[in-house]
Amino acid sequence: MTLTEVRHLIAELGLRPSKALGQNFLTDQNIRDLILRHADVRPDETVIEIGPGLGALTEDLFKQARRLIAIEKDPRLADYLQQRFPGLELIEGDAVKILSPSTIYHLPSTFKVVSNLPYSISTPILECFVEGTNKPRMMVLTIQREVALRLAATPRHKDYSALTVFTQLYYHVTIVHVVSPHCFYPEPRVDSAIIVLDRRDTRMKLEKNAPFHEIVRIGFNQRRKMLRKLLANYGGVAEGLRVAGVSPTARAEELSIEQWITLANALSR
């Protein structure tokens, strides 16, 4: 949809874009095409779209996917989408609450997530998928640029965080395009970015009782403190750091994903 078409449709539906719901509607066809090209949806796949809004992506996803599940919180837009796309599997409600671990578990193993995520829920939605039992094969998302930088960050960078580590444990992260506020209506106050998360086929394995998530959270909650002190309650932390090739004075932001895995596995023993 063009800017003129979006404005006309909003007026026709009597809508006022909600800042609380993060309603910034995509108006740039080139950006839409770029998202769809990277999503590469196949006829046998299930796709989840969160916050479809006026349907900028929905129309093509509905045609391409075997099954499209759209989750829309705004009842006005949910009604509009249901009328525009008869047969669409639409769920009205808060995606953060709807996408519980039990819901994701029942989805097929080949599902993808393709979405212009509302800014206010981008982090909890990412956490839901990344830490869930049944993870998407791929995610193609438009999110705040600052969140995208965190997801793609490398050790020792200021954007490197617990979310970075949890995400990169399972996904290759690529920022494919920075999106100007001018590509949306109304315009957000920040830049956005299209990010592709491809599920990793291989990576070092976590042992069954490895306290990976626990120690990563502890480390980044007080990121300026040495891990040796933060993890003192775990037996063998000094040896674990040695095995991981980590300095005794290291802090959370210095460890690579592989070093976090090695440390967690050592502590599980």
Secondary structure, 3 states (H helix, E strand, C coil): CCHHHHHHHHHHHCCCCCCCCCCCEECCHHHHHHHHHHHCCCCCCEEEEECCCCCCCHHHHHHHCCEEEEEECCHHHHHHHHHHCCCCEEEECCHHHHCCHHHHHCCCCCCEEEEECCHHHHHHHHHHHHHCCCCCCEEEEEEEHHHHHHHHCCCCCCCCCHHHHHHHCCEEEEEEEEECHHHEECCCCCCEEEEEEEECCCCCCCCCCCCHHHHHHHHHHCCCCCHHHHCCCCCCHHHHHHHCCCCCCCCHHHCCHHHHHHHHHHHHC
